[in-house]
């Protein structure tokens, strides 16, 4: 039993790991290696075990569309990731970080993809509830600046 508990503790996202994941996510749309690292670090997490890791993986899958050439493949990655991200937000609708992930992806997505319906809602939600997150003061400041630009 102790071995099983130790195994799950190793899989749980630590604050250092979350900091790295947030950094990778912020660069993933432009930096193929950052996107690849983000996908690798978040792969295998289920919605039930770690909803936030599942949501970051969904965001990584969506942004992977930026690094592929085929329009069909781009759409597949984007919409597969979008479905998983929506599942994560439905599972934890009050999760500020998941709403921020969705804001980032929707804000950076072309309107013709039709995935931009919650940009204003998510922006307002994150700004209103940012103080109830466990984010560091510097990360909160960074997020606020990003949202207010």
KAMO-V409332 format. One line per field, one symbol per residue. psi: psi as a letter, one per 20 degrees, with the letter a starting at -180 (. if undefined). A space follows every 50 residues. Layout:
psi=???
This chain:
psi=ghggghghhhhpprhgghgggggghhihhhoghggggggghiqiprhhgn hhhgghgghhggihhhjqgphggggggghgggghghgghhhmijoghhhg gggggghjqqhiikmjijggghgggghhjhijrjqqhhhggggggghi.
